[in-house]
């Protein structure tokens, strides 16, 4: 694929997408970005993107005409769309499966050559967590595509912010104690978002990554309880950790249920706090050049961001 070919970014307005755009723009790659518009763009707006020479398509990934505009003339698609939490307007099924099904079909019709898909580490077909299960289903759709695909599976990403910890803030910031659903012994291996962005951009033109999947992980492993207790300590919060069984219904659970949003008391929260998201760095380091920035180096700005 020629370096002058157009590259379309789906999810370019997200936590990872912002870093990918910066790298691609620095390399003078022709870029097209799908965005829902001004209210959806946190660090930049449509006019500023266009001023930088970036083609912008305004619309929604669920709309056929919008997807056709995005893929038209593109040689490569980077699909970074995804959500960590469902809302009334977007379910895991909508974003991780139905949107990917539409995108892969339109990409095939437009004869797109290259497709780099960002999934997540820990996804599997038999997971009881909808987040992980739908991510796996999205991967399967990509594997069936006629294009040259690569799948990247990062563990939970961090930078100046850490979306997983933002989602779990009602748990680790609970003042009386830290209520931990389940044993907390599942292992995760957080990775620096800029390392993931480097992998995404490098994968576009790296032939060896075609029709391969890569686990992307940071240098350090943490059990869920270790991670949350480290964050709680860094935030200056005291109190003990109380393990709450998913079947428990006593006073501790009642206190917890009154303290956290009702939307968090669901099977997917349990899944995120119970499934492993860790692996070997070997394949990643063989295929990509990354800095392997450890979480502890970025923890102070993360805590500052979360405590605002």
C-alpha positions in Angstrom: 0.0 0.0 0.0 1.4 3.3 -1.0 2.1 5.9 1.7 0.1 8.4 -0.3 -3.1 6.4 0.1 -6.0 7.7 2.2 -6.4 6.2 5.7 -9.8 6.4 7.4 -10.0 6.5 11.2 -13.0 5.3 13.1 -13.0 6.3 16.7 -10.4 9.0 16.1 -12.0 11.2 18.7 -11.4 8.7 21.5 -8.7 8.2 24.1 -6.4 6.3 21.7 -7.5 8.0 18.5 -6.2 11.4 19.5 -2.7 10.0 19.8 -2.9 8.1 16.6 -4.0 11.2 14.7 -1.0 13.1 16.0 1.4 10.5 14.8 -0.2 10.1 11.4 -0.4 13.8 10.9 3.3 14.1 11.8 4.1 11.5 9.1 2.0 13.5 6.5 -0.4 10.6 6.0 -3.6 11.5 4.2 -6.3 11.1 6.9 -10.0 11.0 7.0 -11.8 11.0 10.4 -15.3 10.1 11.3 -16.8 12.2 14.1 -20.3 12.9 15.3 -19.6 16.6 15.4 -18.5 19.4 17.7 -19.9 18.1 21.0 -18.3 14.7 20.4 -14.8 16.1 19.9 -13.0 16.8 23.2 -9.6 18.1 22.3 -10.2 19.5 18.9 -13.2 20.6 16.7 -14.1 19.9 13.1 -12.8 23.2 11.8 -9.4 22.8 13.4 -9.1 19.3 12.0 -9.8 20.6 8.5 -7.3 23.4 9.0 -4.7 20.7 9.5 -5.7 19.2 6.1 -7.6 16.3 7.7 -10.8 15.2 5.8 -13.7 15.0 8.2 -16.9 13.1 7.8 -19.7 14.1 10.2 -22.2 11.4 11.1 -22.7 8.1 12.9 -21.2 4.7 12.4 -24.7 3.2 12.4 -25.7 5.1 9.3 -25.1 3.4 5.9 -24.5 6.6 4.0 -22.0 7.9 6.6 -20.0 4.6 6.5 -20.0 4.7 2.7 -18.5 8.2 2.8 -15.9 7.2 5.3 -14.6 4.1 3.3 -14.9 5.7 -0.2 -11.5 5.9 -1.7 -9.7 4.7 1.5 -6.9 2.2 1.2 -6.8 1.5 4.9 -9.3 1.6 7.8 -8.2 2.0 11.4 -11.1 0.9 13.6 -10.6 2.2 17.1 -14.3 2.4 18.0 -15.4 1.0 21.3 -17.0 1.7 24.6 -16.2 0.6 28.2 -19.7 1.3 29.5 -23.1 1.0 27.8 -25.6 3.9 27.6 -29.1 4.4 26.4 -27.9 5.4 22.9 -25.1 2.8 22.5 -24.8 -0.8 23.7 -21.9 -3.2 23.5 -23.7 -5.1 20.8 -24.3 -1.9 18.8 -20.7 -0.6 18.9 -18.6 -3.8 19.0 -20.6 -6.0 16.7 -23.3 -4.3 14.6 -21.1 -1.4 13.7 -18.1 -3.6 12.9 -20.4 -5.8 10.7 -21.5 -2.7 8.8 -18.0 -1.4 8.5 -16.4 -4.6 7.3 -19.1 -5.1 4.7 -18.8 -1.6 3.3 -15.0 -1.9 3.3 -15.3 -5.1 1.3 -17.6 -3.4 -1.2 -15.2 -0.4 -1.5 -12.3 -2.9 -2.0 -10.3 -1.5 0.9 -6.9 -3.1 1.0 -6.0 -2.8 4.7 -7.9 -3.0 8.0 -6.4 -2.5 11.4 -8.8 -3.4 14.2 -8.4 -2.5 17.9 -10.0 -5.0 20.1 -9.1 -5.8 23.8 -7.1 -8.3 25.7 -9.2 -10.7 27.6 -12.0 -11.1 25.0 -13.2 -14.6 24.4 -16.3 -16.2 22.9 -17.5 -17.8 26.2 -17.1 -14.8 28.5 -20.0 -14.0 30.7 -19.1 -10.3 30.4 -20.8 -8.7 27.4 -17.9 -6.3 27.0 -15.4 -9.1 26.4 -17.8 -11.3 24.5 -18.9 -8.6 22.0 -15.3 -7.6 21.4 -14.5 -11.2 20.4 -17.5 -11.2 18.1 -16.2 -8.1 16.4 -12.8 -9.7 15.9 -14.4 -12.7 14.2 -16.1 -10.4 11.7 -12.8 -8.8 10.9 -11.1 -12.2 10.4 -13.7 -13.1 7.8 -13.0 -9.9 5.7 -11.4 -10.0 2.3 -9.0 -7.2 3.2 -5.5 -7.6 4.8 -6.4 -7.4 8.5 -4.4 -7.0 11.7 -6.0 -7.2 15.1 -4.4 -5.4 18.1 -5.5 -6.4 21.6 -4.4 -3.9 24.2 -4.9 -4.4 27.9 -6.4 -1.4 29.7 -4.8 1.8 28.4 -3.5 4.7 30.5 -2.0 8.1 29.8 -2.7 11.4 31.6 -6.0 9.6 32.3 -7.0 6.0 32.9 -10.5 5.2 31.6 -10.9 2.0 33.6 -10.1 3.8 36.9 -12.4 6.6 36.0 -15.2 4.0 35.5 -14.3 2.3 38.8 -13.9 5.5 40.8 -17.1 5.0 42.9 -15.4 1.8 44.1 -11.9 2.8 44.9 -12.9 6.3 46.2 -15.6 5.0 48.6 -14.5 6.6 51.9 -15.5 4.1 54.5 -13.7 1.1 52.9 -12.9 -0.2 49.4 -15.7 -2.7 48.4 -14.1 -5.2 46.0 -16.5 -7.4 44.0 -15.1 -10.9 43.8 -11.6 -12.0 44.9 -9.7 -9.3 43.1 -7.0 -11.9 42.1 -7.5 -11.4 38.3 -4.4 -10.0 36.6 -4.3 -7.0 34.3 -1.3 -5.5 32.6 -2.0 -1.8 31.8 -0.3 -0.3 28.7 0.7 3.3 28.0 -1.7 4.7 25.4 1.1 6.2 23.3 2.7 2.8 23.1 -0.6 1.4 21.6 -0.7 4.4 19.2 2.8 3.5 18.0 1.7 0.0 17.4 -1.3 1.1 15.4 0.6 3.4 13.1 3.5 0.9 12.6 1.0 -1.9 11.8 -0.4 0.0 8.8 2.6 -0.6 6.5 4.2 -3.6 8.3 3.6 -6.7 6.0 4.6 -9.1 8.8 1.5 -8.1 10.8 -1.0 -9.0 8.1 -3.5 -11.6 9.2 -2.0 -11.7 12.7 -3.3 -10.7 16.1 -1.1 -9.1 18.8 -1.6 -8.8 22.6 -0.4 -5.4 23.7 0.6 -5.2 27.4 2.7 -3.0 29.6 5.8 -4.1 31.6 4.1 -4.6 34.9 1.3 -7.0 36.1 -1.2 -6.1 38.8 -4.0 -8.1 40.4 -7.1 -6.0 40.5 -6.9 -5.6 44.2 -3.2 -4.4 44.0 -4.1 -1.9 41.3 -7.1 -0.4 43.2 -5.3 -0.3 46.5 -2.3 1.4 44.9 -4.6 4.0 43.4 -6.5 4.5 46.7 -3.2 5.0 48.6 -1.9 7.5 46.0 -5.2 9.4 46.3 -4.6 9.6 50.1 -7.6 7.5 51.0 -7.5 5.2 54.0 -9.7 2.3 55.1 -9.6 -1.4 54.5 -10.5 -3.5 51.5 -13.7 -5.6 51.8 -14.2 -8.4 49.4 -17.9 -8.7 48.4 -19.1 -11.9 46.9 -21.4 -11.5 43.9 -24.0 -13.6 46.0 -23.5 -11.5 49.1 -26.5 -9.5 50.5 -25.4 -8.3 53.9 -24.7 -4.9 55.4 -21.5 -4.3 53.5 -23.2 -4.9 50.2 -26.1 -2.7 51.2 -23.7 0.1 52.0 -22.0 -0.4 48.7 -25.2 -0.5 46.8 -26.3 2.9 48.3 -22.9 4.5 47.5 -22.4 3.6 43.8 -24.5 4.4 40.8 -27.1 1.8 40.0 -25.7 1.5 36.5 -22.6 -0.1 37.9 -24.3 -2.9 39.7 -24.4 -5.3 36.8 -22.7 -8.4 35.4 -20.4 -6.4 33.2 -18.9 -4.6 36.2 -18.3 -8.0 37.7 -16.7 -9.1 34.5 -14.3 -6.2 34.3 -13.3 -6.8 37.9 -12.9 -10.6 37.5 -11.4 -11.3 34.0 -7.7 -11.4 33.3 -6.2 -8.9 30.9 -2.5 -9.8 30.8 -0.1 -11.7 28.6 3.4 -11.8 27.2 5.2 -8.8 25.6 7.3 -11.1 23.3 5.2 -10.8 20.1 4.6 -7.1 20.6 8.3 -6.3 21.1 9.2 -8.4 18.1 6.8 -6.7 15.8 6.7 -3.1 17.1 9.0 -0.4 18.5 7.5 0.8 21.8 8.8 2.6 24.9 7.1 0.3 27.5 6.3 3.1 29.8 5.2 1.7 33.3 2.0 2.8 35.0 3.8 4.0 38.1 5.6 6.7 36.0 2.2 8.2 35.0 0.3 7.6 38.2 0.6 11.2 39.6 -1.0 12.9 36.7 -3.6 10.2 36.5 -4.6 10.7 40.1 -4.7 14.5 39.6 -7.0 14.0 36.7 -9.3 11.5 38.6 -9.6 13.6 41.7 -10.6 16.9 40.0 
